[in-house]
Amino acid sequence: MNRRKALGKGLVALIPDADKIETSGSGFFQCPVNAIEPNPNQPRQKFNTREMDEMVQSVREKGILTPLLVNKQEEGYQLIAGERRWRAAKKVGLDRVPVVVRGVTPAESLELALIENVHRQDLNAIEEAAAYKKLMEEAGYTQETLARKLGRDRSYVTNLLRLLKLPKSYQQDVIDGRLTMGHARVLVGVKSPEDQKRLRDAVVRSGLSVRQLEMMAKRIKLQKVQGDSTKTEREEYLGLFEGSLKKIFDTKVEIKSRKRGGKIVLHFSSEEQLRRLVDLLRNTSLKCKQN
């Protein structure tokens, strides 16, 4: 609630009548679609195909309900906010769309576009971080000022900007959805490029969760401290599952892998513990059959 309220304040501060555009029926005009060009500083670089198709269908059925925000240029207009609506209008074949004109600087234009996208959660972590960085450079904002304008915690802005230290290929993994922001935050904390690559490849190949990646990163760090370089990546990977099973069964677990197959060994130290493990396995089996 606080985040949405803060973002709303930021938008109204830059567009005083933003909350009246849809209801007043004034303050905008019908502009030729071809007179509008996209903003080269648009924070959002990747548009979800499914969401775009839904927008096109909505525009086809109902038209453009919310005016686009544009900036006047020497020739025509440049988008500030509403690129998806503009793209959908072009795809549907509309001749004109409702627009509101605002005279803003490039920094203010970027800020407006950023506020709109963050408010709607349209940006992935890398797009958001890149927009933060550009806005700080163009408007001279500190991290604290930017966080306040966007309704974010200062620590969130700091952690997000750190993601831009990752290699470009890993940043592209985040944009394309192969890595989450959580995965990226783990990788940026790993100093060795070789270790970063091992961890990144493990996520893409085996679908490790953020928690599993954190455990693997800690294991690698511990090995370096202890000078133990004998464990293979396969052993590290199996160790993650041993740890997970140990929490479930509350006993020592060993996974012994071979070229073909392998086995899971559950240890017990008393007959009572054996009965508990058998009951737990039986109950788990029953639940699986019921599902």
Rosetta silent file (secondary structure, phi, psi, omega in degrees, C-alpha in Angstrom):
SEQUENCE: MNRRKALGKGLVALIPDADKIETSGSGFFQCPVNAIEPNPNQPRQKFNTREMDEMVQSVREKGILTPLLVNKQEEGYQLIAGERRWRAAKKVGLDRVPVVVRGVTPAESLELALIENVHRQDLNAIEEAAAYKKLMEEAGYTQETLARKLGRDRSYVTNLLRLLKLPKSYQQDVIDGRLTMGHARVLVGVKSPEDQKRLRDAVVRSGLSVRQLEMMAKRIKLQKVQGDSTKTEREEYLGLFEGSLKKIFDTKVEIKSRKRGGKIVLHFSSEEQLRRLVDLLRNTSLKCKQN
SCORE:     score description
SCORE:     0.000 S_00000001
   1 L     0.000  -45.469 -178.702    0.000    0.000    0.000 S_00000001
   2 H   -62.696  -38.008 -177.520    2.779    2.460    0.935 S_00000001
   3 H   -65.408  -46.349 -179.205    4.630    1.724   -2.290 S_00000001
   4 H   -64.541  -37.468  179.348    1.639    2.400   -4.503 S_00000001
   5 H   -64.367  -42.747 -178.447    0.835    5.561   -2.558 S_00000001
   6 H   -66.296  -42.399 -179.929    4.380    6.877   -2.919 S_00000001
   7 H   -65.287  -39.489  179.116    4.503    6.143   -6.626 S_00000001
   8 H   -60.829  -43.145  177.767    1.143    7.805   -7.116 S_00000001
   9 H   -60.078  -41.321 -179.392    2.368   10.947   -5.401 S_00000001
  10 H   -62.662  -39.599 -178.839    5.405   10.999   -7.672 S_00000001
  11 H   -68.795  -45.080 -179.673    3.247   10.758  -10.781 S_00000001
  12 H   -65.459  -32.617  179.273    0.791   13.457   -9.707 S_00000001
  13 H   -63.992  -34.540 -178.466    3.700   15.726   -8.763 S_00000001
  14 H   -89.599  -27.825  177.426    4.983   15.532  -12.331 S_00000001
  15 L  -125.688   88.588 -172.654    1.543   15.479  -13.985 S_00000001
  16 L   -50.796  -35.707 -178.000   -0.730   17.644  -11.809 S_00000001
  17 L  -106.660   26.478 -177.670   -3.942   16.495  -13.508 S_00000001
  18 L   -62.191  -30.913 -177.973   -2.923   12.843  -14.035 S_00000001
  19 L   -81.616   -2.142 -177.291   -5.703   11.645  -11.761 S_00000001
  20 L  -112.604   -7.360 -171.684   -8.333   13.541  -13.795 S_00000001
  21 H   -57.855  -44.499 -172.957   -7.368   12.559  -17.322 S_00000001
  22 H   -75.603  -25.190 -171.158   -9.696    9.590  -17.641 S_00000001
  23 H  -104.388  -23.532 -172.692  -12.739   11.194  -16.074 S_00000001
  24 H   -77.837  -28.373 -176.729  -12.729   14.837  -17.059 S_00000001
  25 L    74.461   10.898  179.705  -13.081   14.335  -20.792 S_00000001
  26 L  -138.799  172.800  177.923  -10.744   17.314  -21.302 S_00000001
  27 L    88.105    1.604  177.701   -7.058   18.117  -21.318 S_00000001
  28 L  -141.453  165.888  176.653   -6.259   15.800  -24.224 S_00000001
  29 E  -140.011  164.853 -179.710   -6.778   15.647  -27.987 S_00000001
  30 E   -85.274  114.065 -175.165   -6.894   12.988  -30.692 S_00000001
  31 E  -106.799  139.240  175.483   -3.419   12.785  -32.229 S_00000001
  32 E   -57.473  132.508 -178.275   -2.487   10.938  -35.448 S_00000001
  33 H   -58.132  -39.688 -176.507   -0.734    7.693  -34.506 S_00000001
  34 H   -73.070   -8.497  178.097    1.970    8.253  -37.116 S_00000001
  35 H   -87.906   -1.283 -177.333    2.849   11.641  -35.580 S_00000001
  36 E  -110.589  134.819  175.366    4.080    9.867  -32.436 S_00000001
  37 E  -118.823  151.872 -179.442    7.478    8.196  -32.065 S_00000001
  38 L   -69.271  159.205  178.809    8.643    5.932  -29.223 S_00000001
  39 L   -82.806  119.464  179.577   10.929    7.178  -26.476 S_00000001
  40 L   -64.119  -18.397  178.753   14.514    5.944  -27.063 S_00000001
  41 L   -98.229   14.773  177.260   14.991    6.080  -23.278 S_00000001
  42 L   -54.407  122.728 -178.402   11.992    3.848  -22.565 S_00000001
  43 L   -61.536  -35.857 -176.004   13.065    1.729  -19.570 S_00000001
  44 L   -83.677  118.094 -178.204   11.154   -1.309  -20.760 S_00000001
  45 L  -103.144  -23.374 -176.600   13.027   -3.080  -23.545 S_00000001
  46 L  -118.931  122.278 -179.077   11.242   -6.440  -23.593 S_00000001
  47 L  -105.889  123.213 -179.857    7.483   -6.662  -24.108 S_00000001
  48 L   -62.133  127.753 -175.736    5.727   -9.864  -23.042 S_00000001
  49 H   -62.490  -44.073 -178.576    4.018  -11.393  -26.085 S_00000001
  50 H   -64.185  -45.743  179.471    0.963  -12.635  -24.185 S_00000001
  51 H   -63.247  -37.546  179.548    0.431   -9.310  -22.417 S_00000001
  52 H   -66.140  -40.326  178.074    0.870   -7.479  -25.717 S_00000001
  53 H   -63.376  -38.685  178.400   -1.733   -9.695  -27.405 S_00000001
  54 H   -65.439  -39.121  178.100   -4.158   -8.996  -24.548 S_00000001
  55 H   -64.541  -42.166  178.828   -3.571   -5.253  -24.953 S_00000001
  56 H   -60.884  -44.604 -179.904   -4.220   -5.486  -28.699 S_00000001
  57 H   -63.304  -40.585  179.293   -7.475   -7.345  -28.088 S_00000001
  58 H   -63.633  -43.207  179.811   -8.551   -4.772  -25.498 S_00000001
  59 H   -66.960  -36.933  179.484   -7.820   -1.868  -27.868 S_00000001
  60 H   -63.637  -37.900 -176.464   -9.638   -3.638  -30.691 S_00000001
  61 H   -85.647  -38.280 -170.724  -12.765   -4.044  -28.554 S_00000001
  62 H  -120.500   -8.396 -175.937  -12.754   -0.859  -26.468 S_00000001
  63 L    78.861 -169.719  179.137  -10.263    1.532  -28.025 S_00000001
  64 L   -89.156  111.638 -177.003   -7.719    3.557  -26.005 S_00000001
  65 L   -86.987  -30.758 -178.518   -9.308    4.351  -22.624 S_00000001
  66 L  -113.611  121.716 -178.901   -6.319    6.104  -21.029 S_00000001
  67 L   -57.782  148.373  174.072   -4.569    8.901  -22.979 S_00000001
  68 E   -79.269  150.038  176.393   -0.909    8.534  -23.854 S_00000001
  69 E  -101.187  125.494 -175.512    1.502   11.032  -22.334 S_00000001
  70 E  -133.155  162.835  177.615    3.697   12.726  -24.955 S_00000001
  71 E  -116.588  134.866 -179.619    6.260   15.480  -25.297 S_00000001
  72 E   -74.018  134.933  176.543    6.085   18.041  -28.139 S_00000001
  73 L  -118.254  178.786  178.061    9.016   18.004  -30.543 S_00000001
  74 L   -59.279  -39.824  175.706    9.935   20.163  -33.522 S_00000001
  75 L  -127.773  112.586  176.663    8.115   17.631  -35.665 S_00000001
  76 L    78.505 -154.249 -174.098    5.438   15.535  -34.046 S_00000001
  77 E  -136.237  153.643  176.664    5.472   14.062  -30.550 S_00000001
  78 E  -118.387  136.146 -179.062    7.567   11.649  -28.506 S_00000001
  79 E   -64.969  139.217  169.822    6.072    9.149  -26.094 S_00000001
  80 E  -106.819  -47.445  179.564    6.659    9.597  -22.384 S_00000001
  81 E  -146.613  140.428  178.338    4.279    6.922  -21.120 S_00000001
  82 L   111.339   28.886 -175.747    1.939    4.470  -22.840 S_00000001
  83 H   -65.331  -35.871  178.896    4.107    2.660  -25.363 S_00000001
  84 H   -63.197  -41.621  178.055    2.132   -0.595  -25.126 S_00000001
  85 H   -63.171  -40.769  179.373   -1.099    1.270  -25.887 S_00000001
  86 H   -64.608  -44.233  178.291    0.586    3.034  -28.809 S_00000001
  87 H   -61.811  -42.880 -179.620    1.946   -0.261  -30.210 S_00000001
  88 H   -64.307  -40.787  179.318   -1.466   -1.892  -29.842 S_00000001
  89 H   -61.403  -41.680  178.765   -3.164    1.047  -31.588 S_00000001
  90 H   -64.911  -40.434 -177.911   -0.779    0.733  -34.544 S_00000001
  91 H   -67.955  -37.549  179.115   -1.338   -3.026  -34.719 S_00000001
  92 H   -73.163  -27.719  179.529   -5.115   -2.622  -34.648 S_00000001
  93 L    98.935   23.572  177.315   -4.918    0.097  -37.307 S_00000001
  94 L   -69.217  142.088  178.228   -6.234    3.107  -35.389 S_00000001
  95 L   -83.018  -36.636 -176.270   -5.651    6.443  -37.125 S_00000001
  96 E  -135.281  153.252  177.026   -5.703    8.567  -33.970 S_00000001
  97 E  -135.690  150.587  178.096   -5.176    8.091  -30.239 S_00000001
  98 E   -73.694  134.752  179.507   -5.917   10.367  -27.256 S_00000001
  99 E  -136.282  153.648  171.000   -2.815   12.094  -25.903 S_00000001
 100 E  -116.349  130.231 -176.704   -1.886   14.568  -23.191 S_00000001
 101 E   -97.016  131.846  175.272    1.029   16.895  -24.008 S_00000001
 102 L  -131.984  132.936  174.976    3.591   17.797  -21.363 S_00000001
 103 L   -86.923  105.274 -176.653    6.674   19.936  -21.842 S_00000001
 104 L  -132.460  160.046  174.994    9.365   18.037  -19.958 S_00000001
 105 L   -79.162  164.893  176.767   13.131   17.608  -20.015 S_00000001
 106 H   -56.325  -38.823  179.685   14.677   14.280  -21.096 S_00000001
 107 H   -65.418  -41.373  179.079   15.354   13.450  -17.430 S_00000001
 108 H   -67.872  -36.411  177.571   11.746   14.195  -16.467 S_00000001
 109 H   -62.627  -44.069  177.722   10.524   12.113  -19.417 S_00000001
 110 H   -63.452  -40.785 -179.464   12.612    9.165  -18.254 S_00000001
 111 H   -63.031  -43.132  178.587   11.363    9.627  -14.705 S_00000001
 112 H   -62.571  -45.506  179.486    7.734    9.592  -15.813 S_00000001
 113 H   -63.224  -39.458 -179.731    8.235    6.469  -17.926 S_00000001
 114 H   -66.065  -44.348  179.434   10.080    4.798  -15.060 S_00000001
 115 H   -60.229  -43.484 -179.256    7.361    5.658  -12.540 S_00000001
 116 H   -62.162  -46.112 -176.618    4.669    4.252  -14.831 S_00000001
 117 H   -69.235  -41.641  179.210    6.515    0.987  -15.437 S_00000001
 118 H   -66.194  -39.936  179.824    7.561    0.459  -11.818 S_00000001
 119 H   -59.986  -37.426 -178.813    4.041    1.267  -10.651 S_00000001
 120 L   -93.704    1.802 -179.460    2.672   -1.446  -12.948 S_00000001
 121 L    57.176   41.804 -177.499    5.572   -3.842  -12.231 S_00000001
 122 L   -88.449  -14.453 -173.378    6.303   -3.996  -15.962 S_00000001
 123 L   -97.925  144.541  167.927   10.108   -3.995  -15.746 S_00000001
 124 L   -82.050  171.054 -171.871   12.481   -6.863  -15.124 S_00000001
 125 H   -59.644  -39.230 -177.145   15.292   -6.282  -12.642 S_00000001
 126 H   -72.071  -42.018  177.428   17.931   -5.339  -15.248 S_00000001
 127 H   -61.234  -42.097 -179.875   15.670   -2.896  -17.100 S_00000001
 128 H   -65.109  -44.041 -179.834   14.754   -1.272  -13.793 S_00000001
 129 H   -63.494  -43.012 -179.808   18.396   -1.060  -12.675 S_00000001
 130 H   -63.649  -38.538  178.523   19.510    0.428  -16.017 S_00000001
 131 H   -67.284  -39.623  176.539   16.742    3.041  -15.814 S_00000001
 132 H   -58.727  -47.734 -177.310   17.776    3.939  -12.259 S_00000001
 133 H   -61.749  -45.520 -178.832   21.376    4.392  -13.354 S_00000001
 134 H   -64.426  -41.413 -179.364   20.456    6.534  -16.363 S_00000001
 135 H   -65.862  -39.136  177.795   18.098    8.691  -14.312 S_00000001
 136 H   -63.189  -39.385 -179.332   20.754    9.251  -11.644 S_00000001
 137 H   -69.876  -43.132 -174.362   23.235   10.301  -14.339 S_00000001
 138 H   -79.784  -36.299 -176.631   20.854   12.631  -16.214 S_00000001
 139 H   -99.261   -7.500 -179.731   19.022   14.187  -13.264 S_00000001
 140 L    71.937   24.741 -179.724   21.916   14.111  -10.789 S_00000001
 141 L   -76.031  145.868  167.503   19.900   12.125   -8.243 S_00000001
 142 L   -84.330  169.155  176.842   21.541   10.321   -5.364 S_00000001
 143 H   -61.098  -37.800 -179.343   20.359    6.818   -4.503 S_00000001
 144 H   -66.085  -43.704  179.384   18.497    8.246   -1.539 S_00000001
 145 H   -63.921  -45.157 -179.798   16.713   10.892   -3.626 S_00000001
 146 H   -61.921  -44.204  179.515   15.764    8.366   -6.292 S_00000001
 147 H   -59.426  -41.096 -179.214   14.478    5.900   -3.706 S_00000001
 148 H   -66.386  -42.207 -179.095   12.307    8.604   -2.157 S_00000001
 149 H   -65.444  -33.861 -176.550   10.846    9.680   -5.513 S_00000001
 150 H   -95.325   -2.174 -178.958    9.975    6.094   -6.460 S_00000001
 151 L    71.857   29.724 -179.359    8.733    5.015   -3.051 S_00000001
 152 L  -107.319  158.489  170.129   11.513    2.445   -2.716 S_00000001
 153 L   -74.487  147.072  178.725   13.827    1.599    0.164 S_00000001
 154 H   -59.072  -39.569 -178.650   17.368    2.899   -0.291 S_00000001
 155 H   -63.661  -34.518  178.502   18.705   -0.664    0.159 S_00000001
 156 H   -63.623  -46.176  179.685   16.475   -1.894   -2.686 S_00000001
 157 H   -61.906  -44.832 -179.683   17.905    0.706   -5.071 S_00000001
 158 H   -59.810  -49.216 -178.498   21.474   -0.102   -3.975 S_00000001
 159 H   -64.557  -36.177 -179.567   21.046   -3.859   -4.424 S_00000001
 160 H   -67.939  -42.837 -179.686   19.375   -3.410   -7.792 S_00000001
 161 H   -63.495  -29.786  178.899   22.163   -1.184   -9.141 S_00000001
 162 H   -62.466  -26.520 -178.499   24.725   -3.838   -8.102 S_00000001
 163 H   -63.269  -23.415 -179.732   23.195   -6.202  -10.682 S_00000001
 164 H   -73.047   -6.378  175.084   24.682   -4.029  -13.449 S_00000001
 165 H   -81.044  -14.421  178.976   28.120   -5.283  -12.364 S_00000001
 166 L   -68.667  152.925  174.908   27.246   -8.729  -13.747 S_00000001
 167 L   -55.924  150.266 -177.296   28.539   -9.680  -17.225 S_00000001
 168 H   -57.104  -35.496 -178.617   26.199   -8.587  -20.018 S_00000001
 169 H   -65.510  -35.553  178.483   25.374  -12.203  -20.881 S_00000001
 170 H   -73.467  -35.329  175.103   24.108  -12.828  -17.338 S_00000001
 171 H   -61.614  -38.932  177.869   22.097   -9.612  -17.450 S_00000001
 172 H   -65.747  -32.585  175.883   20.509  -10.927  -20.644 S_00000001
 173 H   -59.793  -39.226  179.310   19.668  -14.147  -18.777 S_00000001
 174 H   -68.180  -44.448 -179.793   17.622  -12.043  -16.340 S_00000001
 175 H   -60.731  -39.719 -177.387   15.895  -10.152  -19.163 S_00000001
 176 H   -85.800   -3.950  175.909   15.017  -13.425  -20.920 S_00000001
 177 L    88.829    6.811  177.821   13.839  -15.085  -17.705 S_00000001
 178 L   -76.285  -27.497  175.647   16.555  -17.716  -17.356 S_00000001
 179 L  -124.331  144.372  174.139   17.669  -16.121  -14.082 S_00000001
 180 L   -91.404  172.308  175.639   15.542  -14.363  -11.489 S_00000001
 181 H   -60.762  -37.475  178.352   16.528  -11.247   -9.587 S_00000001
 182 H   -62.265  -43.546  176.512   17.249  -13.511   -6.609 S_00000001
 183 H   -60.758  -45.253 -177.434   19.648  -15.641   -8.648 S_00000001
 184 H   -62.454  -37.889  179.988   21.358  -12.515   -9.990 S_00000001
 185 H   -65.356  -34.335  176.622   21.828  -11.124   -6.475 S_00000001
 186 H   -68.187  -45.771 -176.926   23.612  -14.326   -5.448 S_00000001
 187 H   -63.468  -38.221 -177.243   25.867  -14.260   -8.526 S_00000001
 188 H   -68.263  -18.752  178.033   26.870  -10.616   -8.091 S_00000001
 189 L   -86.937   -2.425  179.308   28.186  -11.504   -4.624 S_00000001
 190 L   -97.085  122.080 -173.395   30.578  -14.110   -6.075 S_00000001
 191 L   -76.910  -40.595 -175.145   33.974  -12.608   -6.894 S_00000001
 192 L   -74.747  124.489  176.575   35.492  -15.322   -9.089 S_00000001
 193 H   -59.393  -35.380  179.358   34.301  -15.222  -12.745 S_00000001
 194 H   -65.721  -43.613  178.867   34.881  -18.986  -12.945 S_00000001
 195 H   -67.642  -37.965  176.195   32.700  -19.617   -9.894 S_00000001
 196 H   -57.088  -45.631 -177.921   30.064  -17.227  -11.236 S_00000001
 197 H   -65.543  -42.015  178.470   29.917  -19.229  -14.460 S_00000001
 198 H   -58.842  -43.549 -178.350   29.660  -22.563  -12.624 S_00000001
 199 H   -70.138  -43.479  178.638   26.775  -21.252  -10.556 S_00000001
 200 H   -60.250  -46.387 -179.223   25.014  -19.612  -13.476 S_00000001
 201 H   -62.561  -36.238  179.550   25.303  -22.784  -15.570 S_00000001
 202 H   -63.985  -38.790  179.013   23.962  -24.884  -12.673 S_00000001
 203 H   -66.788  -48.390 -176.656   20.823  -22.714  -12.485 S_00000001
 204 H   -66.379  -38.957 -176.811   20.169  -22.779  -16.230 S_00000001
 205 H   -77.530  -42.386 -170.843   20.914  -26.502  -16.563 S_00000001
 206 H  -112.780   -1.901  177.615   19.272  -27.862  -13.417 S_00000001
 207 L    66.376   38.545 -179.489   16.732  -25.186  -12.455 S_00000001
 208 L   -61.901  142.369  173.713   18.189  -24.530   -8.993 S_00000001
 209 L   -74.850  169.210  178.243   16.097  -22.394   -6.678 S_00000001
 210 H   -61.766  -40.744  179.929   17.575  -19.228   -5.189 S_00000001
 211 H   -62.842  -43.445  178.716   17.975  -21.044   -1.858 S_00000001
 212 H   -65.326  -38.240  178.348   19.827  -23.936   -3.504 S_00000001
 213 H   -65.619  -39.499  177.388   22.065  -21.498   -5.374 S_00000001
 214 H   -60.900  -43.829  179.381   22.877  -19.720   -2.103 S_00000001
 215 H   -63.621  -40.757  179.762   23.841  -23.033   -0.511 S_00000001
 216 H   -66.473  -40.160  178.684   26.021  -23.944   -3.486 S_00000001
 217 H   -64.643  -40.779  178.336   27.736  -20.537   -3.389 S_00000001
 218 H   -65.580  -38.440  179.342   28.425  -20.918    0.344 S_00000001
 219 H   -63.356  -42.676  178.580   29.818  -24.406   -0.241 S_00000001
 220 H   -63.224  -43.263  179.535   32.211  -23.115   -2.904 S_00000001
 221 H   -62.663  -41.588  179.574   33.326  -20.280   -0.615 S_00000001
 222 H   -64.889  -40.175  178.637   33.921  -22.718    2.260 S_00000001
 223 H   -61.357  -39.588 -179.900   35.953  -25.009    0.045 S_00000001
 224 H   -66.591  -39.804  178.916   38.206  -22.118   -0.935 S_00000001
 225 H   -64.145  -41.260 -177.435   38.714  -21.158    2.705 S_00000001
 226 H   -84.543   -8.264 -179.200   39.519  -24.746    3.638 S_00000001
 227 L    73.713   23.358 -177.891   41.623  -25.311    0.552 S_00000001
 228 L   -99.836  106.448  179.707   39.447  -28.244   -0.506 S_00000001
 229 L  -115.029   21.209 -175.285   39.206  -28.436   -4.270 S_00000001
 230 L   -86.440  -23.176 -176.986   38.517  -32.165   -4.507 S_00000001
 231 L   -74.971  135.083  177.113   34.717  -32.039   -4.701 S_00000001
 232 L   -83.962  165.583  178.092   33.212  -32.100   -8.146 S_00000001
 233 H   -62.536  -34.668  178.560   30.264  -29.950   -9.186 S_00000001
 234 H   -62.245  -42.602  179.228   28.159  -33.135   -9.285 S_00000001
 235 H   -65.398  -39.082  177.547   28.997  -33.861   -5.646 S_00000001
 236 H   -62.328  -43.044 -179.210   28.145  -30.283   -4.687 S_00000001
 237 H   -62.766  -45.598  178.794   24.814  -30.586   -6.475 S_00000001
 238 H   -65.975  -31.368  178.921   23.955  -33.874   -4.728 S_00000001
 239 H   -62.667  -32.213  177.434   25.004  -32.326   -1.428 S_00000001
 240 H   -63.367  -40.998  179.919   22.224  -29.776   -1.795 S_00000001
 241 H   -73.017  -33.270  175.086   19.642  -32.559   -2.001 S_00000001
 242 H   -60.484  -42.580  179.112   21.222  -34.394    0.917 S_00000001
 243 H   -63.893  -39.482  179.091   20.759  -31.268    2.987 S_00000001
 244 H   -65.679  -43.467  179.865   17.114  -30.942    1.917 S_00000001
 245 H   -68.306  -33.449  178.033   16.344  -34.581    2.752 S_00000001
 246 H   -61.533  -38.915  178.567   18.121  -34.279    6.078 S_00000001
 247 H   -67.334  -36.261 -178.652   15.703  -31.498    7.066 S_00000001
 248 H   -70.763  -46.049 -173.763   12.713  -33.607    6.030 S_00000001
 249 H   -96.031   -9.754  178.701   13.735  -36.851    7.762 S_00000001
 250 L    55.974   45.608  177.381   15.753  -35.303   10.601 S_00000001
 251 L  -158.698  168.512  178.993   18.567  -37.807   10.185 S_00000001
 252 L   -67.373  135.414 -178.753   21.791  -38.276    8.252 S_00000001
 253 E  -128.543  136.745  175.628   21.186  -38.831    4.515 S_00000001
 254 E  -125.218  132.379  173.512   23.603  -40.040    1.843 S_00000001
 255 E  -109.145  116.995 -179.029   23.000  -39.962   -1.900 S_00000001
 256 E  -108.701  108.813 -174.830   25.272  -42.403   -3.719 S_00000001
 257 E  -101.917  139.855  174.230   25.227  -41.736   -7.435 S_00000001
 258 L  -120.492 -178.259  179.019   26.552  -43.984  -10.189 S_00000001
 259 L   -60.797  -38.965  177.516   26.664  -43.636  -13.942 S_00000001
 260 L  -123.923  107.162  178.058   23.264  -45.292  -14.094 S_00000001
 261 L    80.527 -152.569 -177.517   21.033  -44.692  -11.120 S_00000001
 262 E   157.402 -164.245  179.193   22.140  -44.733   -7.521 S_00000001
 263 E  -151.381  155.900  177.223   20.640  -44.958   -4.052 S_00000001
 264 E  -111.307  125.750 -177.854   19.552  -42.827   -1.102 S_00000001
 265 E  -109.899  122.445  175.026   20.652  -44.031    2.350 S_00000001
 266 E  -102.907  125.486 -178.777   18.773  -42.952    5.484 S_00000001
 267 L   -92.453  144.476  173.658   20.696  -43.527    8.725 S_00000001
 268 L  -140.451  150.491 -176.101   19.056  -44.456   12.045 S_00000001
 269 L  -114.209   -0.977  179.572   20.547  -45.085   15.480 S_00000001
 270 L  -155.257  163.138  178.764   17.687  -46.825   17.254 S_00000001
 271 H   -65.299  -34.658  178.650   14.648  -48.978   16.596 S_00000001
 272 H   -63.240  -42.646  178.776   12.426  -46.075   17.575 S_00000001
 273 H   -66.334  -36.280  177.586   14.058  -43.845   14.970 S_00000001
 274 H   -61.530  -46.613 -179.698   13.666  -46.616   12.369 S_00000001
 275 H   -61.640  -39.020  179.310    9.920  -46.869   13.071 S_00000001
 276 H   -62.466  -43.000  179.263    9.602  -43.093   12.783 S_00000001
 277 H   -64.663  -41.585  179.579   11.329  -43.102    9.378 S_00000001
 278 H   -63.343  -43.897  179.170    9.155  -45.984    8.141 S_00000001
 279 H   -62.882  -41.113 -179.654    6.000  -44.188    9.264 S_00000001
 280 H   -64.528  -42.342  178.726    7.145  -40.975    7.600 S_00000001
 281 H   -67.090  -39.449  179.305    7.884  -42.772    4.322 S_00000001
 282 H   -64.492  -44.964  179.565    4.563  -44.629    4.460 S_00000001
 283 H   -63.932  -39.233  177.912    2.595  -41.430    5.074 S_00000001
 284 H   -63.370  -40.762  179.496    4.442  -39.664    2.271 S_00000001
 285 H   -64.096  -41.970  179.300    3.667  -42.549   -0.086 S_00000001
 286 H   -62.831  -41.873  179.848   -0.035  -42.457    0.810 S_00000001
 287 H   -62.864  -40.606 -179.586   -0.223  -38.701    0.181 S_00000001
 288 H   -64.391  -40.201 -179.999    1.416  -39.124   -3.235 S_00000001
 289 H   -66.663  -37.023 -179.716   -1.096  -41.837   -4.205 S_00000001
 290 H   -67.595  -33.082 -179.694   -4.013  -39.667   -3.078 S_00000001
 291 L   -80.725    0.000    0.000   -2.775  -36.788   -5.215 S_00000001
